[in-house]
Amino acid sequence: MSNSILSINNLSKKYRGNENYSVKDLSFEVKEGELYAFLGPNGAGKSTTIKCITGALPYKEGSINICGYNLHDNPVEAKKNIGYVPDNHFLYESMTANEYINFMADIYGVGVNDRKERSKKYLELFSLTDSQNKPLSSFSHGMKQKVCVIGALIHNPKLWILDEPLTGLDPMSAYNLKELMKEHCKEGNSVFFSSHIIEVVEKLCDKVAIIDKGHLLISGSMEEIRAKDRENSLEDFFISVTQNDKETIQFSENNESEDEFTE
């Protein structure tokens, strides 16, 4: 049986000043080698969950384990196993692309030979070799996104987390990113990503979790999801389960834009 890379048990998150939960009693597991998609409408709790997993957002209820390390008890060891591509591609824009990649490699203690080999591979893959010594402030949205991807992969993390990673990418870069995600899983690692592009999820992923109003509606393999509705696409199924969610607890759809670093 595959080993657990990410295990979430009864995670709940409430933002300061809100009576309602942004995420409530969320539980699921991502195993070694799995390409796992996280779906939900805007305000469903996807970004809140991802920020809790990466340690960017504090939580008091529930537990998160990454490669066997509890995020509360062993935060440094847990985070060493994560590579994170946020939806806002935060970068130090005074740096060049090469400086940023080396900065990320330094943080994770990547050796000189490994970082050179990986950096060369990814810069070439994303057509950034000629731009690697230019300041990030001069880069387009898509170019910054690609630098974020490289920075998150430079230490070959066991768990690669991406929040809406295809936004702003040109078709070739989007194709290369999807191929990287598959390659990463074939090497025994795992990928966990959120997306609004359901057609991509249907073709790419092993497993899917659908969240709405902070509650997990369904999770399982693509085969299990398809077995529930063989006549329709994943997109049709997604619309059906989110529209038919009759949960009586009301969740604030604006929670994810609140102050992220408060309880």
URGICOR-V585391 format. One record per residue. N is the residue number from 1. RES is the residue in one small letter. PSI is psi in radians with two decimals (* if undefined). OMEGA is omega in whole degrees, 0 to 359 (NA if undefined). BURIAL is I if it has 9 or more other C-alpha atoms within 8 Angstrom, else O. Layout:
# URGICOR-V585391
n->{N/N}
res->{RES/RES}
psi->{PSI/PSI}
omega->{OMEGA/OMEGA}
burial->{BURIAL/BURIAL}
This chain:
# URGICOR-V585391
n->{1/2/3/4/5/6/7/8/9/10/11/12/13/14/15/16/17/18/19/20/21/22/23/24/25/26/27/28/29/30/31/32/33/34/35/36/37/38/39/40/41/42/43/44/45/46/47/48/49/50/51/52/53/54/55/56/57/58/59/60/61/62/63/64/65/66/67/68/69/70/71/72/73/74/75/76/77/78/79/80/81/82/83/84/85/86/87/88/89/90/91/92/93/94/95/96/97/98/99/100/101/102/103/104/105/106/107/108/109/110/111/112/113/114/115/116/117/118/119/120/121/122/123/124/125/126/127/128/129/130/131/132/133/134/135/136/137/138/139/140/141/142/143/144/145/146/147/148/149/150/151/152/153/154/155/156/157/158/159/160/161/162/163/164/165/166/167/168/169/170/171/172/173/174/175/176/177/178/179/180/181/182/183/184/185/186/187/188/189/190/191/192/193/194/195/196/197/198/199/200/201/202/203/204/205/206/207/208/209/210/211/212/213/214/215/216/217/218/219/220/221/222/223/224/225/226/227/228/229/230/231/232/233/234/235/236/237/238/239/240/241/242/243/244/245/246/247/248/249/250/251/252/253/254/255/256/257/258/259/260/261/262/263}
res->{m/s/n/s/i/l/s/i/n/n/l/s/k/k/y/r/g/n/e/n/y/s/v/k/d/l/s/f/e/v/k/e/g/e/l/y/a/f/l/g/p/n/g/a/g/k/s/t/t/i/k/c/i/t/g/a/l/p/y/k/e/g/s/i/n/i/c/g/y/n/l/h/d/n/p/v/e/a/k/k/n/i/g/y/v/p/d/n/h/f/l/y/e/s/m/t/a/n/e/y/i/n/f/m/a/d/i/y/g/v/g/v/n/d/r/k/e/r/s/k/k/y/l/e/l/f/s/l/t/d/s/q/n/k/p/l/s/s/f/s/h/g/m/k/q/k/v/c/v/i/g/a/l/i/h/n/p/k/l/w/i/l/d/e/p/l/t/g/l/d/p/m/s/a/y/n/l/k/e/l/m/k/e/h/c/k/e/g/n/s/v/f/f/s/s/h/i/i/e/v/v/e/k/l/c/d/k/v/a/i/i/d/k/g/h/l/l/i/s/g/s/m/e/e/i/r/a/k/d/r/e/n/s/l/e/d/f/f/i/s/v/t/q/n/d/k/e/t/i/q/f/s/e/n/n/e/s/e/d/e/f/t/e}
psi->{2.49/2.59/2.66/2.22/-0.73/2.21/2.11/2.23/2.00/0.72/2.24/2.44/2.19/2.27/2.57/2.34/-0.12/2.36/-0.45/2.70/2.48/-0.61/2.36/2.11/0.84/2.25/2.26/2.99/2.41/2.16/2.92/2.26/-0.01/2.42/1.84/2.17/2.55/1.91/2.64/2.73/2.96/2.37/0.19/-0.38/0.14/-0.93/-0.62/-0.80/-0.82/-0.72/-0.55/-0.75/-0.71/-0.12/0.10/-0.28/2.22/2.69/2.66/-0.37/2.25/-3.10/2.62/2.19/2.30/2.01/0.66/-0.11/2.20/2.26/-0.56/-0.75/-0.61/1.14/-0.67/-0.83/-0.69/-0.81/-0.39/-0.41/0.07/2.43/2.17/2.21/1.78/2.94/-0.18/0.22/1.03/2.22/2.77/1.71/-0.18/-0.26/2.76/2.93/-0.75/-0.71/-0.70/-0.76/-0.73/-0.60/-0.80/-0.66/-0.66/-0.75/-0.72/0.11/0.65/2.30/2.80/-0.83/-0.76/-0.76/-0.64/-0.78/-0.83/-0.74/-0.77/-0.79/-0.87/-0.63/-0.72/-0.74/-0.70/0.28/0.76/0.05/-0.77/-0.23/0.07/-0.39/0.27/2.62/2.50/-0.39/-0.37/-0.04/2.63/2.98/-0.85/-0.68/-0.70/-0.69/-0.72/-0.64/-0.68/-0.73/-0.81/-0.76/-0.57/-0.29/-0.18/-0.45/0.19/1.09/2.65/-0.60/2.01/2.07/2.23/2.25/1.88/1.01/-0.35/-0.12/2.18/-0.02/2.51/2.83/-0.73/-0.74/-0.67/-0.73/-0.81/-0.67/-0.75/-0.68/-0.67/-0.71/-0.77/-0.73/-0.72/-0.71/-0.65/-0.42/0.11/0.11/-3.07/2.65/2.29/2.06/2.59/2.61/2.64/-0.07/1.53/-0.52/-0.65/-0.79/-0.77/-0.65/-0.47/-0.59/2.70/-0.72/2.77/2.45/2.36/2.21/2.52/2.38/0.60/-0.07/2.46/2.07/-0.71/2.60/2.60/-3.11/2.83/-0.61/-0.72/-0.69/-0.80/-0.59/-0.44/-0.40/1.43/-0.31/-0.35/2.90/2.97/-0.61/-0.80/-0.73/-0.76/-0.83/-0.70/-0.86/-0.58/-0.60/-0.49/0.08/2.01/0.40/2.24/-0.41/2.29/2.24/2.48/2.17/-0.11/0.05/-0.63/-0.21/0.07/3.09/1.99/-0.29/0.48/2.73/*}
omega->{181/177/179/175/178/177/179/182/174/177/174/181/176/179/179/179/179/177/185/179/171/175/184/174/183/179/170/184/174/183/180/177/183/173/194/180/181/186/175/177/174/179/183/182/182/183/176/179/181/180/174/180/183/180/179/184/180/176/182/186/180/182/176/178/180/182/178/180/175/186/178/186/182/187/182/180/179/184/177/183/183/165/191/174/182/181/182/181/177/180/171/193/174/178/168/178/180/179/180/180/178/176/178/178/177/180/184/176/180/181/185/183/180/183/178/182/182/181/179/181/186/177/178/182/183/176/181/183/182/182/190/180/176/180/181/178/180/185/173/178/182/178/177/178/181/177/176/179/180/179/181/182/190/180/178/186/176/181/179/184/182/180/183/190/186/181/175/180/174/185/181/179/178/177/181/179/179/177/177/179/179/179/181/180/179/179/178/177/179/177/177/184/175/181/171/183/190/178/178/180/183/182/193/198/173/183/183/169/179/182/175/181/177/181/173/180/182/173/179/180/178/179/180/179/180/181/179/181/186/184/186/179/176/178/178/180/179/180/181/185/180/178/182/178/184/181/184/178/181/180/179/180/179/185/187/178/180/178/190/188/178/178/NA}
burial->{O/O/O/I/I/I/I/I/I/I/I/I/I/I/I/O/O/I/O/O/I/I/I/I/I/I/I/O/I/I/I/I/I/I/I/I/I/I/I/I/O/O/I/I/I/I/O/I/I/I/I/I/I/I/I/O/I/I/I/O/O/I/I/I/I/I/I/O/I/I/I/O/O/I/I/O/O/I/I/O/I/I/I/I/I/I/O/O/I/O/O/O/O/O/I/I/I/I/I/I/I/I/O/I/I/O/O/O/O/I/O/O/O/O/I/O/O/I/I/I/O/I/I/I/O/I/O/I/O/O/O/I/I/O/I/I/O/O/I/O/O/I/I/I/I/I/I/I/I/I/I/I/I/I/I/O/I/I/I/I/I/I/I/I/I/O/O/O/I/O/O/O/I/I/O/I/I/I/O/O/I/I/O/I/I/O/O/I/I/I/I/I/I/I/I/O/O/I/O/O/I/I/O/I/I/I/I/I/I/I/I/I/I/I/I/I/I/O/I/I/I/I/O/O/I/I/O/O/I/O/O/O/I/I/I/O/I/I/O/O/I/I/O/O/O/O/O/O/O/O/I/I/I/O/I/I/O/O/O/O/O/O/O}
